[in-house]
Amino acid sequence: MQGEIDILEKDLVLLSRAVRYPATPNLATVVPERLRARGLAPSKLRVAAVVVAALAALGAGVAVVAPAREAVADLFDKINIFEIDQVPPGLTHEVEGREVSLEVARDALKFETASPNGAQPSKVLLQEFGEVKAVALFFDPSNGPGYVLFETNGRVGKGVPTGGQEAEFVEGLGEAYWLTGLRLVQYQNLYGDVIYESRRITDQNTLIWSRDGFVFRIEGPLEKEARDAS
């Protein structure tokens, strides 16, 4: 699919801005295998091989931000963490969207929304960007600080400023990271293009992970240990 190739090319640009990565897998072997698993035709594989060669040429200077993980995974996974010179000015901190019921949110996502320990959200916001849907569930527990749980069927990009806090890989959750500090948040469509109207900034502590083709993230004034226990 041309969309897969477009995503690879866009990730090349993002990867070229990133920091040094300690251990890079054999991209010429790994990437074609992942593409074959997605059913690409031989002609598309030949095009992808050119992209793979370009990636290999970038060598040890090419990487995602801090987590010790396979660089190739960011070409296909739903979480895209990248480095930026600075957080763009003028973006809102506010979580925006249309207030809906849980039932409407489930229908939009075509997925059963998560609910920590069976808690009921105090507010549900639906964000719609064409085929990309996102739901923000607001929780206000009586025994702790409030937080927001986001669930989306799109790719989520996290722009971490150069010299700021790095993303920390979280064990035991698959593709998962713990982030702190001011950063950019944005969604990407099915072709990897940035959805500019989705961009916002946050300085809330965040746990982000992917599962079953969806991305989940919790934002709030919580500590990492508390999130790990949730």
Residue frames relative to the residue before (quaternion, step in Angstrom):
aa qw qx qy qz dx dy dz
M 1.0000 0.0000 0.0000 0.0000 0.00 0.00 0.00
Q 0.5263 -0.6463 0.4476 0.3241 3.54 -0.95 0.87
G 0.5856 0.6018 -0.3683 0.3990 3.58 1.09 -0.68
E 0.6336 0.5337 -0.3283 0.4538 3.58 1.03 -0.81
I 0.6609 0.5012 -0.3054 0.4677 3.56 0.97 -0.88
D 0.6289 0.5377 -0.3312 0.4534 3.58 1.01 -0.83
I 0.6446 0.5169 -0.3193 0.4640 3.58 0.98 -0.85
L 0.6334 0.5324 -0.3271 0.4565 3.59 0.99 -0.85
E 0.6734 0.4998 -0.3011 0.4540 3.57 0.89 -0.92
K 0.6572 0.5014 -0.3150 0.4663 3.59 0.97 -0.82
D 0.6493 0.5147 -0.3214 0.4585 3.57 1.01 -0.76
L 0.5618 0.5896 -0.3875 0.4319 3.59 1.13 -0.55
V 0.6505 0.5120 -0.3129 0.4656 3.56 0.96 -0.90
L 0.6784 0.4830 -0.2908 0.4710 3.58 0.91 -0.93
L 0.6587 0.5186 -0.3115 0.4474 3.56 0.93 -0.87
S 0.6447 0.5495 -0.3308 0.4160 3.58 0.99 -0.77
R 0.6737 0.4823 -0.2947 0.4762 3.60 1.24 -0.39
A 0.5918 0.6384 -0.3421 0.3538 3.54 1.26 -0.27
V 0.6275 -0.5678 0.3992 0.3528 3.52 -1.37 0.17
R 0.7117 -0.4642 0.3228 0.4169 3.54 -1.34 0.20
Y 0.2187 -0.7781 0.5806 0.0985 3.56 -0.98 0.89
P 0.4707 -0.7454 0.3937 0.2604 3.62 -0.66 1.05
A 0.8291 0.0427 0.0154 0.5572 3.63 0.90 -0.78
T 0.0958 -0.8193 0.5652 0.0075 3.57 -0.39 1.24
P 0.4208 -0.7104 0.4932 0.2738 3.64 -0.82 0.88
N 0.6298 -0.5020 0.4191 0.4192 3.54 -1.33 0.09
L 0.2383 -0.8270 0.4930 0.1273 3.57 0.09 1.32
A 0.6311 0.5566 -0.3454 0.4155 3.58 1.00 -0.76
T 0.6900 0.4332 -0.2733 0.5115 3.59 1.22 -0.46
V 0.7143 0.4951 -0.2682 0.4156 3.55 0.82 -1.05
V 0.6990 0.5019 -0.2998 0.4119 3.59 0.75 -1.01
P 0.6666 0.4784 -0.3439 0.4565 3.67 0.78 -0.78
E 0.6174 0.5399 -0.3555 0.4483 3.60 1.03 -0.71
R 0.6586 0.4953 -0.3146 0.4710 3.59 0.98 -0.85
L 0.6517 0.5123 -0.3198 0.4588 3.59 1.02 -0.77
R 0.6297 0.5197 -0.3401 0.4667 3.61 1.00 -0.77
A 0.6257 0.5450 -0.3396 0.4430 3.57 1.04 -0.77
R 0.6869 0.4513 -0.2744 0.4992 3.57 1.19 -0.53
G 0.5533 -0.6768 0.3666 0.3184 3.60 1.23 0.22
L 0.3132 0.7552 -0.5259 0.2345 3.60 1.05 0.60
A 0.5032 -0.6444 0.4876 0.3064 3.57 -1.09 0.75
P 0.6761 -0.5067 0.3399 0.4130 3.62 -1.20 0.47
S 0.6337 0.5308 -0.3483 0.4420 3.61 0.97 -0.75
K 0.6533 0.4962 -0.3088 0.4812 3.56 1.03 -0.80
L 0.6145 0.5424 -0.3467 0.4560 3.58 1.09 -0.68
R 0.6270 0.5294 -0.3453 0.4553 3.59 1.03 -0.71
V 0.6371 0.5060 -0.3238 0.4829 3.58 1.02 -0.81
A 0.6558 0.5139 -0.3120 0.4565 3.57 0.96 -0.89
A 0.6019 0.5725 -0.3616 0.4233 3.60 1.08 -0.69
V 0.6050 0.5441 -0.3507 0.4637 3.59 1.11 -0.67
V 0.6497 0.5071 -0.3090 0.4747 3.55 0.99 -0.87
V 0.6279 0.5346 -0.3292 0.4600 3.57 1.00 -0.85
A 0.6513 0.5152 -0.3194 0.4565 3.58 0.94 -0.87
A 0.6380 0.5185 -0.3265 0.4665 3.57 1.04 -0.77
L 0.6283 0.5294 -0.3275 0.4665 3.56 1.03 -0.79
A 0.6638 0.5079 -0.3104 0.4528 3.56 0.90 -0.94
A 0.6367 0.5465 -0.3289 0.4333 3.58 1.05 -0.74
L 0.6055 0.5565 -0.3578 0.4422 3.57 1.16 -0.55
G 0.2176 -0.8529 0.4573 0.1267 3.56 1.31 -0.45
A 0.8412 -0.2296 0.1596 0.4629 3.51 -1.25 -0.61
G 0.6236 0.5587 -0.3539 0.4169 3.59 1.16 -0.30
V 0.6349 0.5205 -0.3226 0.4712 3.60 1.27 -0.05
A 0.2272 0.7938 -0.5351 0.1789 3.59 -0.84 0.91
V 0.4521 -0.5708 0.5778 0.3687 3.46 -1.42 0.00
V 0.6571 -0.4691 0.3808 0.4508 3.57 -1.29 0.10
A 0.9155 -0.2132 0.0058 0.3412 3.49 -1.33 0.62
P 0.6512 0.5642 -0.4044 0.3067 3.70 0.58 -0.87
A 0.4029 -0.6934 0.5438 0.2471 3.57 -1.04 0.83
R 0.3615 0.7041 -0.5177 0.3248 3.57 -0.06 1.32
E 0.6507 -0.5086 0.3648 0.4299 3.59 -1.19 0.15
A 0.4529 -0.7076 0.4743 0.2631 3.56 -0.71 1.11
V 0.6163 0.5818 -0.3497 0.3992 3.57 1.03 -0.77
A 0.5714 0.6237 -0.3881 0.3659 3.61 1.08 -0.60
D 0.6424 0.5472 -0.3378 0.4168 3.59 1.03 -0.70
L 0.5673 0.5853 -0.3980 0.4210 3.60 1.21 -0.21
F 0.7948 0.3053 -0.1299 0.5081 3.58 1.11 -0.57
D 0.6370 0.5578 -0.3421 0.4075 3.58 1.05 -0.67
K 0.6117 -0.6182 0.3868 0.3068 3.52 -1.30 0.40
I 0.6869 0.4336 -0.2765 0.5136 3.60 1.25 -0.22
N 0.0644 -0.8051 0.5895 -0.0112 3.55 -0.73 1.08
I 0.0242 -0.7988 0.6003 -0.0320 3.59 -0.31 1.27
F 0.0637 0.8130 -0.5696 0.1025 3.56 -0.67 1.10
E 0.4959 -0.6608 0.4914 0.2755 3.52 -1.31 0.39
I 0.0747 -0.7818 0.6180 0.0358 3.59 -1.07 0.79
D 0.5991 -0.5747 0.4140 0.3733 3.56 -1.20 0.51
Q 0.7704 -0.1535 0.1221 0.6066 3.56 1.00 -0.85
V 0.5688 -0.5686 0.4593 0.3772 3.54 -1.25 0.39
P 0.4862 -0.6833 0.4472 0.3111 3.63 -0.69 1.00
P 0.4252 -0.7073 0.4983 0.2657 3.61 -0.90 0.88
G 0.7649 0.4268 -0.2767 0.3951 3.52 -1.31 0.34
L 0.5604 0.5970 -0.4038 0.4082 3.61 1.22 -0.02
T 0.5036 -0.6745 0.4608 0.2813 3.54 -1.12 0.68
H 0.4074 -0.6549 0.5761 0.2706 3.52 -1.34 0.48
E 0.5899 0.6371 -0.3525 0.3491 3.54 1.19 -0.60
V 0.3801 -0.6672 0.5896 0.2506 3.53 -1.20 0.66
E 0.0974 -0.8257 0.5556 0.0117 3.57 -0.51 1.16
G 0.3036 0.7408 -0.5625 0.2065 3.53 -1.24 0.46
R 0.5609 -0.5881 0.4667 0.3490 3.53 -1.36 0.09
E 0.3858 -0.7310 0.5096 0.2388 3.58 -0.73 1.04
V 0.0268 0.8042 -0.5859 0.0958 3.55 -0.75 1.14
S 0.5696 -0.5504 0.4686 0.3912 3.53 -1.35 -0.01
L 0.6614 -0.4855 0.3809 0.4264 3.56 -1.28 0.25
E 0.6315 0.5498 -0.3332 0.4335 3.58 1.01 -0.79
V 0.6567 0.4922 -0.3091 0.4805 3.60 0.96 -0.86
A 0.6316 0.5321 -0.3279 0.4587 3.59 1.01 -0.81
R 0.6563 0.5085 -0.3101 0.4631 3.60 0.92 -0.88
D 0.6591 0.5083 -0.3148 0.4562 3.57 0.95 -0.85
A 0.6585 0.5174 -0.3104 0.4498 3.58 1.00 -0.81
L 0.7158 0.4338 -0.2457 0.4889 3.57 0.97 -0.88
K 0.2247 -0.7649 0.5472 0.2550 3.55 1.18 -0.70
F 0.6313 0.4573 -0.3035 0.5479 3.49 1.12 0.88
E 0.4722 -0.6636 0.4995 0.2952 3.57 -1.03 0.79
T 0.3781 -0.7524 0.4896 0.2263 3.58 -0.47 1.17
A 0.4715 -0.6765 0.4940 0.2756 3.54 -1.06 0.81
S 0.0528 -0.7767 0.6274 0.0189 3.55 -1.23 0.53
P 0.3558 -0.7664 0.4887 0.2174 3.62 -0.26 1.19
N 0.8566 -0.0392 -0.0164 0.5142 3.55 -0.79 1.10
G 0.6496 -0.5570 0.3154 0.4102 3.58 1.12 0.64
A 0.3792 0.7454 -0.4766 0.2710 3.60 1.26 0.22
Q 0.3609 -0.7168 0.5553 0.2183 3.54 -1.19 0.61
P 0.4325 -0.7083 0.4841 0.2774 3.61 -0.78 0.92
S 0.4641 -0.6720 0.5025 0.2837 3.54 -1.16 0.63
K 0.7859 0.0224 -0.0094 0.6179 3.58 1.25 -0.45
V 0.1326 -0.7741 0.6158 0.0631 3.56 -1.14 0.73
L 0.0721 -0.7921 0.6057 0.0220 3.59 -0.75 1.07
L 0.2101 -0.7636 0.6009 0.1084 3.56 -1.00 0.90
Q 0.1166 -0.7675 0.6287 0.0455 3.55 -0.90 1.03
E 0.0647 -0.8178 0.5716 -0.0156 3.58 -0.73 1.07
F 0.0348 0.7819 -0.6173 0.0794 3.55 -0.73 1.16
G 0.7509 -0.2957 0.1598 0.5685 3.55 0.51 1.20
E 0.8311 -0.1227 0.1112 0.5309 3.57 -0.75 -1.06
V 0.6303 0.5159 -0.3350 0.4738 3.58 1.23 -0.35
K 0.0432 -0.7864 0.6159 -0.0192 3.54 -0.79 1.11
A 0.0195 -0.7808 0.6244 0.0096 3.55 -1.13 0.68
V 0.1678 -0.7704 0.6104 0.0762 3.53 -1.12 0.77
A 0.1467 -0.7654 0.6216 0.0782 3.57 -1.01 0.87
L 0.1225 -0.7954 0.5933 0.0180 3.56 -0.62 1.21
F 0.1991 -0.7954 0.5661 0.0855 3.59 -0.62 1.13
F 0.0673 -0.7978 0.5992 0.0028 3.56 -0.82 1.05
D 0.0841 -0.7888 0.6088 0.0076 3.56 -1.01 0.93
P 0.0825 -0.8366 0.5401 0.0386 3.62 0.37 1.19
S 0.5255 -0.6591 0.4465 0.3001 3.55 -1.09 0.74
N 0.7496 0.3959 -0.2050 0.4892 3.57 1.18 -0.55
G 0.7961 0.1895 -0.1233 0.5613 3.59 1.15 0.42
P 0.6891 -0.4816 0.3373 0.4237 3.58 -1.30 0.07
G 0.5425 -0.6180 0.4617 0.3325 3.55 -1.21 0.50
Y 0.0466 -0.7870 0.6151 0.0117 3.54 -1.23 0.47
V 0.3292 -0.7214 0.5748 0.2020 3.56 -1.32 0.28
L 0.1771 -0.7598 0.6191 0.0900 3.56 -0.96 0.94
F 0.1417 -0.7919 0.5922 0.0449 3.58 -0.68 1.17
E 0.0254 -0.7723 0.6348 0.0051 3.55 -1.09 0.78
T 0.0775 0.8196 -0.5600 0.0933 3.60 -0.80 0.97
N 0.4006 -0.6939 0.5432 0.2510 3.54 -1.24 0.51
G 0.6079 0.5622 -0.3483 0.4394 3.60 1.28 0.04
R 0.5860 -0.5131 0.4629 0.4231 3.51 -1.36 -0.11
V 0.2161 -0.7684 0.5898 0.1227 3.58 -1.07 0.74
G 0.1656 -0.7809 0.5975 0.0761 3.54 -0.86 1.03
K 0.1109 -0.7667 0.6304 0.0503 3.54 -1.08 0.83
G 0.1586 -0.7981 0.5777 0.0645 3.57 -0.55 1.18
V 0.1236 -0.8059 0.5785 0.0234 3.56 -0.48 1.24
P 0.4284 -0.7208 0.4715 0.2731 3.65 -0.64 1.03
T 0.5749 -0.5836 0.4531 0.3516 3.54 -1.13 0.72
G 0.8101 0.2255 -0.1876 0.5076 3.56 -0.86 0.98
G 0.5735 0.5871 -0.3830 0.4239 3.59 1.28 0.01
Q 0.7458 -0.3458 0.2880 0.4912 3.53 -1.25 -0.39
E 0.3389 -0.7483 0.5348 0.1980 3.56 -0.94 0.87
A 0.5501 -0.5880 0.4736 0.3569 3.55 -1.26 0.43
E 0.2181 -0.7745 0.5840 0.1075 3.56 -0.94 0.91
F 0.3896 -0.7194 0.5236 0.2380 3.58 -0.73 1.04
V 0.2338 -0.7783 0.5734 0.1041 3.58 -0.92 0.98
E 0.3686 -0.7482 0.5139 0.2005 3.57 -0.67 1.11
G 0.8051 0.3749 -0.2352 0.3948 3.54 -1.27 0.50
L 0.7112 0.4186 -0.2607 0.5010 3.61 1.26 -0.05
G 0.5813 -0.5507 0.3904 0.4544 3.59 1.20 0.25
E 0.7596 -0.2136 0.2164 0.5749 3.57 -0.70 -1.10
A 0.2774 0.7697 -0.5155 0.2546 3.58 -0.14 1.28
Y 0.0569 -0.8021 0.5944 -0.0042 3.56 -1.06 0.81
W 0.2711 -0.7007 0.6370 0.1725 3.50 -1.34 0.54
L 0.0185 -0.8150 0.5779 -0.0372 3.60 -0.75 1.10
T 0.0493 -0.7650 0.6415 0.0268 3.52 -1.16 0.72
G 0.6882 0.4838 -0.3458 0.4156 3.57 -1.28 0.27
L 0.6555 -0.5156 0.3868 0.3935 3.54 -1.33 0.26
R 0.1521 0.7916 -0.5759 0.1364 3.60 -0.91 0.92
L 0.5183 -0.6160 0.5095 0.3039 3.50 -1.38 0.32
V 0.1028 -0.7597 0.6383 0.0694 3.57 -1.12 0.75
Q 0.1332 0.7900 -0.5900 0.1006 3.58 -0.90 0.87
Y 0.3532 -0.6927 0.5800 0.2429 3.53 -1.28 0.43
Q 0.2045 -0.7445 0.6189 0.1447 3.52 -1.31 0.42
N 0.4777 -0.6792 0.4726 0.2950 3.56 -1.06 0.73
L 0.7547 -0.4148 0.2637 0.4345 3.57 -1.29 -0.01
Y 0.6863 0.4497 -0.2778 0.4996 3.59 1.26 -0.31
G 0.5960 -0.5986 0.3510 0.4041 3.57 1.28 0.09
D 0.4945 0.6562 -0.4362 0.3669 3.60 1.25 0.04
V 0.5020 -0.6520 0.4805 0.3034 3.55 -1.04 0.81
I 0.2767 -0.7163 0.6163 0.1749 3.57 -1.03 0.86
Y 0.2763 -0.8342 0.4510 0.1560 3.55 0.09 1.33
E 0.6472 0.5227 -0.3363 0.4414 3.60 1.04 -0.64
S 0.6227 0.5393 -0.3467 0.4484 3.59 1.25 -0.18
R 0.5290 0.6825 -0.4014 0.3052 3.60 1.18 -0.37
R 0.1123 0.7465 -0.6506 0.0827 3.54 -1.10 0.82
I 0.3424 -0.7112 0.5603 0.2509 3.56 -1.29 0.07
T 0.0514 -0.7910 0.6094 0.0189 3.54 -1.17 0.56
D 0.1534 -0.7570 0.6226 0.1255 3.54 -1.23 0.52
Q 0.4178 0.7041 -0.4626 0.3402 3.56 1.29 0.38
N 0.5421 -0.5828 0.4846 0.3629 3.57 -1.10 0.67
T 0.0748 -0.8329 0.5474 -0.0319 3.57 -0.86 0.97
L 0.1168 -0.7149 0.6835 0.0898 3.50 -1.16 0.82
I 0.0066 -0.8055 0.5915 -0.0357 3.59 -0.73 1.06
W 0.1016 0.7903 -0.5967 0.0956 3.57 -0.93 0.90
S 0.2948 -0.7455 0.5678 0.1869 3.57 -1.27 0.35
R 0.0698 0.7801 -0.6179 0.0689 3.53 -1.21 0.66
D 0.8649 0.0324 -0.0366 0.4995 3.57 -1.00 0.91
G 0.7183 -0.4603 0.2578 0.4537 3.58 1.01 0.77
F 0.6574 0.4503 -0.3139 0.5163 3.59 1.27 0.16
V 0.2822 -0.7274 0.5945 0.1946 3.56 -1.26 0.43
F 0.1234 -0.7739 0.6201 0.0358 3.53 -0.99 0.97
R 0.0893 0.7851 -0.6125 0.0218 3.56 -1.10 0.59
I 0.2259 -0.7468 0.6142 0.1184 3.53 -1.15 0.76
E 0.0631 -0.7790 0.6237 0.0170 3.56 -0.86 1.00
G 0.4072 0.7049 -0.5174 0.2637 3.55 -0.92 0.88
P 0.6100 -0.5684 0.4072 0.3727 3.58 -1.29 0.19
L 0.3577 0.7316 -0.4976 0.2988 3.56 0.74 1.08
E 0.4566 -0.6529 0.5229 0.3030 3.54 -1.27 0.39
K 0.6711 -0.5203 0.3519 0.3938 3.56 -1.22 0.54
E 0.6510 0.5294 -0.3269 0.4348 3.59 0.92 -0.86
A 0.6458 0.5157 -0.3206 0.4628 3.58 1.03 -0.80
R 0.6631 0.4967 -0.3081 0.4677 3.59 0.99 -0.77
D 0.6221 0.5421 -0.3427 0.4490 3.55 1.03 -0.74
A 0.6960 0.4766 -0.2697 0.4645 3.56 1.09 -0.71
S 0.5817 0.6161 -0.3709 0.3800 3.58 1.22 -0.34
